[in-house]
């Protein structure tokens, strides 16, 4: 196979360059942290120049002198066909002026690059149409009229980022393929917390911003993951079980696998404790929950064996209502911060109502579908660290576990 390397900037022509050490590098399909999708990343560093290839060094040093922060694109062709694309700036690399070399590790350009660039851009939830969420609790009828559909906001952000549409059976369909029952997550509504605390105030929130990355992290509270296909320009959001791989072929005895039949356990990536918490909670279903594993196959490092997931979201709507009625001497609502969000699971009964569910701890609460008791039992038995563990103190057999081995090469 023949490989060719070309670089360019947004304003320059394309230049062919000749790395000195391509055979020492590799392209590795690496799973993004806490995501379901893989990205083909560059492993190793390319070195250009040297005394025999001074034009390459002069080219890169010229970019360095002009603008060390300018983005430079690299294109790798294999037998004349596009093989890999990446980018870098000379400020990301290393110059050796004595030996006249430039060394760089390029970063990948792929479907997800646009989400790298725009994932931390803030978008206002207030751009979406308001909906009224109704609740009668302790003899008080609440009409929270400053909620928005979460799915509408997700679709808005995807469109703003790259004109993408969003597909999600989990967040849209009437039946839920994970719980095998009526879908209690197809009308999720979100509001800035101050608009729920002071629901009858005439002064609505004027700022309620969230990023794509923050929103996708929030969906992780339901064990949801996302992928993006640039060809169809569709973001797909589904429960982690939707993406489960099919059985593969055993190639351990084939020639292609020789010198690769080595592996090690990824204990640093398999915590013994997984802790989940909303921002504020009072009632048992909503209090922080823990999944832990009594196994030597998970991390035994007592200083670094816990993965904590926390969201600036409150789902314990009854606790918020309790606090609304508990105004302190300064006229402030105690215990519930103005910061963050309120997320509720609703159904349409001639108007949006919050679900009231009594499983699995047999306590009846509003919005219990977004409490850790139900979330754990319904949605978190997939992709755990081991096939058996303790969920809210109860020994539980899970449906699937994460891969915990990494192939090692010779």
Rosetta blueprint (number, residue, H / E / L):
1 X L
2 X L
3 X E
4 X E
5 X E
6 X E
7 X E
8 X E
9 X L
10 X L
11 X L
12 X L
13 X L
14 X L
15 X E
16 X E
17 X E
18 X L
19 X L
20 X L
21 X L
22 X H
23 X H
24 X H
25 X L
26 X E
27 X E
28 X E
29 X E
30 X E
31 X E
32 X L
33 X L
34 X L
35 X L
36 X L
37 X L
38 X E
39 X E
40 X E
41 X E
42 X E
43 X E
44 X L
45 X L
46 X E
47 X E
48 X E
49 X E
50 X L
51 X L
52 X L
53 X L
54 X H
55 X H
56 X H
57 X H
58 X H
59 X H
60 X H
61 X H
62 X H
63 X H
64 X H
65 X H
66 X H
67 X L
68 X L
69 X L
70 X L
71 X L
72 X E
73 X E
74 X E
75 X E
76 X E
77 X E
78 X E
79 X L
80 X L
81 X E
82 X E
83 X E
84 X E
85 X E
86 X E
87 X E
88 X E
89 X L
90 X H
91 X H
92 X H
93 X L
94 X E
95 X E
96 X E
97 X L
98 X L
99 X L
100 X L
101 X E
102 X E
103 X E
104 X E
105 X L
106 X L
107 X E
108 X E
109 X L
110 X L
111 X L
112 X L
113 X H
114 X H
115 X H
116 X H
117 X H
118 X H
119 X L
120 X L
121 X L
122 X E
123 X E
124 X E
125 X H
126 X H
127 X H
128 X L
129 X L
130 X L
131 X E
132 X E
133 X E
134 X E
135 X E
136 X E
137 X E
138 X L
139 X L
140 X E
141 X E
142 X E
143 X E
144 X E
145 X E
146 X E
147 X E
148 X E
149 X E
150 X H
151 X H
152 X H
153 X H
154 X H
155 X H
156 X H
157 X H
158 X H
159 X H
160 X H
161 X H
162 X H
163 X L
164 X L
165 X E
166 X E
167 X E
168 X L
169 X H
170 X H
171 X H
172 X H
173 X L
174 X L
175 X E
176 X E
177 X L
178 X L
179 X L
180 X L
181 X E
182 X E
183 X L
184 X L
185 X L
186 X L
187 X L
188 X E
189 X E
190 X E
191 X E
192 X E
193 X H
194 X H
195 X H
196 X H
197 X H
198 X L
199 X L
200 X L
201 X L
202 X L
203 X L
204 X L
205 X L
206 X L
207 X L
208 X L
209 X E
210 X E
211 X E
212 X H
213 X H
214 X H
215 X H
216 X H
217 X H
218 X H
219 X H
220 X H
221 X H
222 X H
223 X L
224 X E
225 X E
226 X E
227 X E
228 X E
229 X E
230 X L
231 X L
232 X L
233 X L
234 X E
235 X E
236 X E
237 X E
238 X E
239 X E
240 X H
241 X H
242 X H
243 X H
244 X L
245 X L
246 X L
247 X L
248 X L
249 X L
250 X L
251 X L
252 X L
253 X L
254 X L
255 X H
256 X H
257 X H
258 X L
259 X L
260 X L
261 X L
262 X L
263 X E
264 X E
265 X E
266 X L
267 X H
268 X H
269 X H
270 X L
271 X L
272 X L
273 X E
274 X E
275 X E
276 X E
277 X E
278 X L
279 X L
280 X L
281 X L
282 X L
283 X L
284 X H
285 X H
286 X H
287 X L
288 X L
289 X E
290 X E
291 X E
292 X E
293 X L
294 X L
295 X L
296 X L
297 X L
298 X L
299 X L
300 X L
301 X L
302 X L
303 X L
304 X L
305 X L
306 X E
307 X E
308 X E
309 X E
310 X E
311 X L
312 X L
313 X E
314 X E
315 X L
316 X L
317 X H
318 X H
319 X H
320 X H
321 X H
322 X H
323 X H
324 X H
325 X L
326 X L
327 X E
328 X L
329 X L
330 X L
331 X L
332 X L
333 X E
334 X L
335 X L
336 X L
337 X L
338 X L
339 X L
340 X L
341 X E
342 X E
343 X E
344 X E
345 X E
346 X E
347 X E
348 X E
349 X L
350 X L
351 X L
352 X E
353 X E
354 X E
355 X L
356 X E
357 X E
358 X L
359 X L
360 X L
361 X L
362 X L
363 X L
364 X L
365 X E
366 X E
367 X L
368 X H
369 X H
370 X H
371 X L
372 X H
373 X H
374 X H
375 X H
376 X H
377 X H
378 X H
379 X H
380 X L
381 X L
382 X L
383 X L
384 X E
385 X L
386 X L
387 X L
388 X E
389 X E
390 X E
391 X E
392 X L
393 X L
394 X E
395 X E
396 X E
397 X E
398 X L
399 X L
400 X L
401 X E
402 X L
403 X L
404 X L
405 X E
406 X E
407 X E
408 X L
409 X L
410 X L
